[in-house]
Amino acid sequence: MDKITVFANFFINTEERFMRMKDSFKSMSEITVDRWVINIRGLYSDEAILFFNSNLDNAVLFSLDSGNWFYDSLQMSTYIRTNYILTWLEDTICLKPLVVNHIVSEMSANAVDILCPTYWCDGYSKRRYEGVTELYNGTNIDFFNHTIKNNFEVQNNKYNIQSYIIGYMAIINIDLFERVLLDNGGKSRWSKSTPFAFEKAPYDVDWLPLKRGVPHIEIFASIDDNLCVPGSCLQDRGLYPIREVRDSYAFDRRTFFKKVYDKLNIKIIFKLYRILVNVFSVPIPNKIDYLSSFSLFSKNKKGQSSDMSYDYIDYILSLNLNVDKVFEYGSGESQEFFANMCSELFSVDHDKSIYLKRINDGVLDKNIVYNIVEPEAIDRSKSDATCEFESDIFKGYSFDSYVNSIDKYPDDYFDIIIINGVSRIGCLSKCIHKVRRNGLIIINNTNKETVKFCRDYSEFFESTAFVSGVVKGSIVKQDSSISVRK
């Protein structure tokens, strides 16, 4: 019998969600699972990790939160060893766990790409496919080739229940699953911090053709969501206790108020005000450049942003530096700026999307040695899983390899070391002995933590200058620190 991977990237932020997650888990105890691959974000992350560690010995557990559900899920997917995955939602209960095992084997035998096992809707979810020609009947499922040609028949059934091209939750083939993750949510209206953009709407036909499976009976049921058939959820059927009313984090209050904020044009008025205020503090030769960096003031430009303030650039140029070798954590406009000043620039990034963009922009045509060192997901199912360097931005990831990438160079090797990236305190601790005497350690977007570091380690520095200034393409000023090593 074919095994399956249960995959979940949860947001467990309330006690009610935590209780539902545990109930949902217990309902799936008879499913033959190769491995549980689970990530838990939210306030109940630690409690959920403890629960799974106590109840599973075949789990890989994470508490990843990069701000991008798709990025985190893609890192998790490397731990999947089966051809089929059950994408699990905590607000569903499995009614027929033993049938799931047979369905997975039947999908495998017939090369079925996807089957959505929930929202039975009193049987309407199955009957909506009655008009499809070449619908093949199996033992536990029906299946058919869902194509662009027959999609009109699928969506315009007499029950008026449309079929998402790709749903979540689903039993899904690994190849299709990874395609969706790599799509990174496409151009969805949903925030990429949520899984909602995983789903592909009824007329997202670019995802067709695929072979679709349809279960013969109800396999999973939603606890509190009726979808389009009133009374079909478990609470309305009296099969699950009502502890609190339905609340979905699909409704993001911050997003709601942001839309109101945008609609009232308050945002554009405030932005215009900040731009005009900033113009007065921009050095005279740069005023026109600053204004033209916003599309608001130029029909010919989309707007160009920077990671270097005008005052910062002027300060660096005023030092009249004689520079040979530069190292940079995290790339940006400073990469090309310093490459023009030195013989060789060594740069490392943690973000693959930034890395690939800069490669496509031709950064390797210059005197730049550019590497990508992505963070590693910390497996919290292992009691000995530790890391030295983490980041508040990419929670649950180890940046040990990224921070330590400078170790291959000898001490006193670089004239300048620039810190633009993540895990900054870790990077700073590595930098002190890698920069030569009288060399510079520069921190862009200096924050309170890095300022404290500079002061705590002032014994290593001859002096530290803090420069604050307006940045091209931004209404926010940037603080930078430039420390001279003793």
C-alpha positions in Angstrom: 0.0 0.0 0.0 1.4 3.4 -1.0 2.4 5.7 1.9 1.7 9.4 2.0 3.4 12.5 3.5 1.2 14.7 5.6 2.3 18.3 5.0 1.2 21.2 7.1 2.3 24.8 7.3 0.1 26.1 10.1 -0.7 29.4 11.8 -1.8 28.4 15.3 -2.5 31.6 17.1 -5.3 30.8 19.5 -6.2 28.1 21.9 -9.2 27.1 19.8 -7.0 26.5 16.7 -4.6 24.5 18.9 -7.5 22.3 20.1 -8.8 21.8 16.6 -5.3 20.9 15.4 -5.1 18.2 18.1 -8.5 16.8 17.3 -7.8 16.8 13.5 -4.5 15.0 14.1 -6.2 12.3 16.2 -8.8 11.7 13.5 -6.0 10.7 11.1 -4.4 8.1 13.3 -5.1 5.2 10.9 -3.7 6.8 7.8 -0.5 5.1 6.6 2.0 8.0 6.8 5.6 7.9 5.7 6.5 11.2 7.4 4.8 14.2 8.9 6.4 17.4 7.7 5.0 20.2 9.8 5.7 23.9 10.4 3.9 25.9 13.1 3.9 29.7 13.2 2.0 31.8 15.7 1.7 32.0 19.5 1.1 28.3 20.0 4.2 27.2 18.0 6.1 25.8 21.0 3.1 24.0 22.4 2.3 22.4 19.0 6.0 21.3 18.6 5.9 19.7 22.0 2.6 18.0 21.2 3.9 16.5 18.0 7.2 15.5 19.5 5.2 13.6 22.2 2.9 11.9 19.7 5.1 11.2 16.6 8.4 9.5 15.9 8.2 10.0 12.1 7.9 13.8 12.0 10.1 16.7 10.8 9.0 19.8 12.7 9.8 23.4 12.1 8.9 26.9 13.4 9.8 28.8 10.3 8.5 32.3 9.6 10.3 34.1 6.8 7.1 36.1 6.0 6.6 34.0 2.9 4.5 30.9 3.3 5.7 29.6 -0.1 9.4 30.1 0.7 9.1 28.2 4.0 7.0 25.4 2.4 9.6 25.0 -0.4 12.3 24.5 2.2 10.1 21.9 4.0 9.4 20.1 0.7 13.0 18.8 0.6 12.0 16.4 3.4 9.2 14.7 1.4 10.0 11.2 0.3 6.7 10.0 -1.2 5.0 10.6 -4.5 1.8 12.0 -2.9 1.2 14.6 -0.2 -1.8 15.3 1.9 -1.8 19.1 2.5 -3.4 19.3 5.9 -5.6 22.0 7.4 -6.2 22.0 11.2 -9.9 22.8 11.0 -10.9 19.6 9.3 -11.7 16.1 10.7 -10.9 12.9 8.9 -14.1 10.7 8.8 -12.7 7.8 6.8 -8.9 7.4 7.6 -8.6 3.9 6.3 -10.2 4.9 3.0 -7.4 7.5 2.5 -4.9 4.7 2.3 -6.8 3.0 -0.6 -7.4 6.4 -2.3 -3.6 7.1 -2.4 -2.9 3.7 -3.9 -5.6 4.2 -6.5 -4.3 7.6 -7.4 -0.9 6.2 -7.8 -2.0 3.3 -10.0 -3.9 5.8 -12.3 -1.4 8.7 -12.2 -4.0 11.0 -10.8 -2.5 14.5 -10.0 -4.9 15.9 -7.4 -7.9 15.0 -5.3 -9.7 17.4 -3.0 -11.0 15.3 -0.1 -12.9 17.9 1.9 -16.0 20.1 1.3 -18.2 17.1 0.4 -21.2 19.5 0.5 -23.8 16.7 1.0 -22.5 15.0 -2.1 -22.7 17.9 -4.4 -19.0 18.1 -4.7 -19.0 14.7 -6.5 -22.2 15.2 -8.5 -20.9 18.5 -10.1 -18.7 16.3 -12.4 -21.6 14.2 -13.8 -21.6 16.1 -17.1 -17.9 15.4 -17.8 -17.4 12.9 -20.6 -14.8 10.2 -20.2 -15.2 10.1 -16.4 -13.6 6.8 -15.3 -15.0 4.9 -12.3 -12.6 3.4 -9.8 -13.1 1.5 -6.6 -12.9 4.5 -4.3 -12.5 7.4 -6.7 -13.6 8.6 -10.1 -11.0 10.4 -12.2 -10.8 12.3 -15.5 -8.4 14.4 -17.6 -9.3 18.0 -16.6 -8.4 20.1 -19.7 -8.9 23.6 -21.0 -11.4 22.1 -23.4 -13.7 20.5 -20.8 -13.2 23.1 -18.1 -16.4 24.9 -19.2 -18.4 21.8 -18.6 -16.7 21.3 -15.2 -17.5 24.9 -14.0 -21.0 25.3 -15.4 -22.6 22.3 -13.8 -26.3 22.3 -12.8 -25.5 22.5 -9.1 -23.7 25.8 -9.5 -20.7 24.6 -7.5 -17.5 25.5 -9.3 -14.3 23.5 -9.0 -11.0 25.1 -8.1 -8.3 24.0 -10.5 -6.0 23.4 -7.5 -7.4 23.4 -3.9 -6.0 23.4 -0.5 -6.4 21.0 1.3 -5.7 18.2 -1.2 -4.0 14.9 -1.9 -1.6 16.0 -4.5 1.3 14.6 -6.6 4.7 15.8 -5.6 5.5 17.3 -9.0 2.3 19.4 -9.1 2.9 20.4 -5.4 6.4 21.7 -6.1 5.2 23.6 -9.2 2.7 25.5 -7.1 5.3 26.3 -4.5 7.7 27.5 -7.1 5.0 29.8 -8.5 5.3 31.6 -5.2 1.6 32.6 -5.2 1.7 34.2 -8.7 -0.1 37.5 -8.8 -2.7 36.7 -6.1 -4.4 39.3 -4.0 -3.6 37.3 -0.9 -0.6 38.1 1.2 2.3 35.6 0.7 2.4 35.1 4.5 -0.7 33.0 4.1 -1.4 29.8 2.1 -4.5 31.1 0.3 -2.6 31.9 -3.0 -1.8 28.1 -3.2 -5.3 27.7 -4.6 -5.9 28.2 -8.3 -9.3 29.6 -9.2 -11.8 27.9 -11.6 -10.6 29.7 -14.6 -6.8 29.6 -13.9 -6.5 27.4 -16.9 -2.8 27.8 -17.3 -2.6 25.0 -14.7 -4.4 22.6 -17.1 -4.3 19.8 -18.1 -4.1 17.6 -15.1 -5.8 14.4 -14.0 -8.4 15.0 -11.3 -9.6 12.5 -8.8 -13.1 12.7 -7.1 -13.8 10.6 -3.9 -16.9 8.4 -3.8 -17.7 9.3 -0.2 -17.0 12.0 2.3 -13.4 11.7 3.5 -12.7 14.9 5.4 -15.2 17.5 6.8 -14.7 21.1 7.8 -15.4 21.9 11.4 -17.2 25.2 10.8 -17.2 26.1 7.1 -20.3 25.2 5.1 -18.8 26.6 1.8 -22.0 26.7 -0.4 -24.3 24.2 1.3 -25.8 25.4 4.6 -25.7 22.8 7.4 -22.9 20.7 5.9 -20.1 21.5 8.3 -19.5 19.3 11.4 -20.7 21.9 13.9 -24.0 22.4 12.1 -24.4 18.6 12.0 -23.8 18.5 15.8 -20.7 16.4 15.3 -18.2 18.9 16.8 -18.6 21.2 19.8 -19.1 25.0 19.3 -16.6 26.6 21.6 -16.5 29.9 19.7 -17.9 31.3 16.5 -16.1 30.9 13.2 -13.1 33.2 12.8 -10.8 32.9 9.8 -7.4 34.6 9.6 -8.2 35.0 5.9 -9.6 38.3 7.1 -6.6 40.4 7.9 -7.6 43.5 9.8 -4.4 45.2 9.0 -5.0 44.5 5.3 -8.6 45.8 5.6 -7.6 49.1 7.2 -4.7 49.4 4.7 -7.2 49.2 1.8 -9.4 51.9 3.5 -6.2 53.9 4.0 -5.3 53.6 0.4 -8.8 54.3 -0.9 -9.0 57.6 1.0 -5.8 58.6 -0.8 -4.3 59.4 2.6 -1.3 57.4 1.8 -0.4 59.3 -1.4 -1.0 62.6 0.4 1.3 61.6 3.3 3.9 60.3 0.9 3.9 63.5 -1.1 4.3 65.5 2.1 7.3 63.4 3.2 8.9 63.7 -0.2 8.7 67.5 -0.2 10.0 67.7 3.4 12.9 65.4 2.5 13.9 67.5 -0.6 15.0 70.3 1.8 17.6 67.9 3.5 18.9 66.4 0.3 22.3 67.9 -0.8 21.6 70.5 -3.6 23.2 68.5 -6.5 20.9 65.6 -5.7 17.5 67.3 -5.3 16.4 66.7 -8.9 17.7 63.1 -8.8 15.7 62.4 -5.6 12.5 63.8 -7.0 12.9 61.9 -10.3 13.4 58.6 -8.4 9.6 58.7 -7.8 7.2 57.8 -10.6 5.0 60.5 -9.0 7.3 63.2 -10.5 8.3 61.5 -13.8 6.2 59.8 -16.5 9.3 58.2 -18.0 10.6 56.5 -14.8 9.1 53.7 -12.7 11.0 55.0 -9.7 14.3 53.7 -8.5 15.1 52.9 -4.9 18.5 52.7 -3.1 20.1 51.3 0.0 22.5 54.2 0.3 21.6 57.7 1.4 23.1 60.7 -0.4 24.9 61.8 2.8 26.3 58.3 3.3 27.7 58.3 -0.3 29.2 61.8 0.2 30.8 60.7 3.5 32.4 57.6 1.9 33.7 59.6 -1.0 35.1 62.3 1.3 37.4 59.7 2.9 39.4 59.3 -0.3 39.9 55.6 0.4 42.6 53.4 -1.2 40.7 50.1 -1.4 41.8 46.7 -2.6 39.5 44.0 -1.3 35.9 44.4 0.0 33.5 41.9 1.6 29.7 42.4 1.7 27.0 40.5 3.5 23.8 41.1 1.5 23.9 42.9 -1.9 22.3 46.1 -3.0 23.3 49.3 -4.8 26.4 49.3 -2.5 27.6 46.2 -4.4 28.3 48.1 -7.6 29.3 51.3 -5.7 32.1 49.6 -3.9 33.1 47.4 -6.8 34.0 50.6 -8.7 36.3 51.6 -5.8 38.2 48.3 -5.3 40.1 45.6 -7.1 37.8 42.7 -6.0 34.6 42.6 -4.1 33.4 39.4 -2.4 29.6 39.3 -1.8 27.3 36.7 -0.2 23.5 36.7 -0.2 20.9 34.6 1.7 18.0 35.3 -0.7 18.0 33.3 -3.9 15.5 35.6 -5.6 17.8 38.6 -5.1 20.8 36.6 -6.1 19.3 35.4 -9.4 18.0 38.9 -10.2 21.5 40.4 -9.8 23.1 37.6 -11.8 20.6 38.4 -14.6 21.5 42.1 -14.3 25.1 41.1 -15.2 26.8 41.5 -11.8 29.3 38.8 -12.6 30.6 40.8 -15.6 32.3 43.1 -13.0 35.1 42.4 -10.5 32.6 40.7 -8.1 32.8 37.2 -6.6 29.2 36.6 -5.8 27.8 33.6 -3.8 24.5 32.4 -2.5 24.4 30.8 0.9 20.7 30.1 1.9 19.6 29.6 5.5 18.9 26.1 6.7 15.6 25.2 8.3 16.0 24.0 11.9 14.4 20.6 12.5 12.8 21.0 15.9 12.0 17.3 16.2 15.7 16.7 17.0 16.6 17.4 20.6 20.2 18.3 19.6 19.1 20.7 16.8 21.0 23.9 17.6 22.4 26.9 15.7 24.7 29.7 16.6 23.3 32.4 14.3 19.6 33.2 13.7 17.6 36.2 12.5 14.5 38.0 13.5 13.5 38.3 9.9 13.8 34.6 9.0 12.6 32.9 12.2 13.3 29.2 12.6 16.3 29.2 10.2 20.0 28.8 10.9 22.3 31.3 9.3 25.5 29.6 10.5 26.8 28.8 7.0 25.9 32.3 5.8 27.7 34.1 8.7 30.6 31.7 8.6 31.2 32.2 4.8 33.8 34.8 5.6 35.9 32.3 7.6 37.6 31.0 4.5 39.5 34.3 4.2 42.5 35.1 6.5 42.4 37.7 9.3 43.2 41.3 8.4 42.3 40.5 4.7 39.7 43.1 3.8 39.9 46.9 3.6 36.1 47.3 4.0 33.4 44.9 5.2 29.8 46.0 4.6 26.8 44.5 6.4 23.5 44.8 4.5 22.0 41.5 5.2 20.5 39.4 8.0 21.8 38.0 11.3 23.8 41.2 11.7 25.2 40.7 15.1 26.6 37.3 14.0 28.1 39.0 11.0 29.6 41.7 13.1 31.2 39.3 15.5 33.0 37.6 12.5 34.0 40.9 10.9 36.2 42.4 13.6 39.3 40.3 12.8 38.7 39.9 9.1 39.1 43.6 8.4 42.6 45.1 8.4 43.9 47.7 10.9 42.4 51.1 10.0 39.9 49.3 7.7 36.2 50.0 7.8 33.2 48.0 9.0 30.1 49.6 7.6 26.5 48.8 8.7 23.7 50.0 6.5 20.2 50.4 8.1 21.9 50.6 11.5 19.4 49.8 14.3 19.5 49.9 18.1 21.0 46.4 18.3 23.9 47.1 16.0 24.5 50.5 17.6 24.8 48.7 21.0 27.2 46.2 19.5 29.5 49.0 18.2 29.5 50.6 21.7 30.0 47.3 23.5 33.0 46.5 21.2 34.3 50.0 21.1 37.7 48.7 22.3 38.2 47.3 18.7 37.4 50.6 17.0 39.3 53.8 16.6 36.1 55.7 15.9 32.5 55.2 14.7 30.6 57.8 12.6 26.8 57.6 12.4 25.4 59.1 9.2 21.7 59.6 8.6 20.2 60.8 5.3 17.6 60.6 2.7 17.6 57.6 0.4 16.7 57.7 -3.3 13.2 56.4 -4.0 12.2 56.3 -0.3 10.4 58.6 2.1 12.3 57.0 5.0 15.7 58.1 6.1 18.5 55.6 6.5 21.0 55.4 9.3 24.5 54.0 8.6 27.5 53.5 10.8 31.1 53.5 9.7 33.6 52.1 12.2 37.4 52.3 11.9 39.2 49.3 13.3 42.2 49.9 15.6 
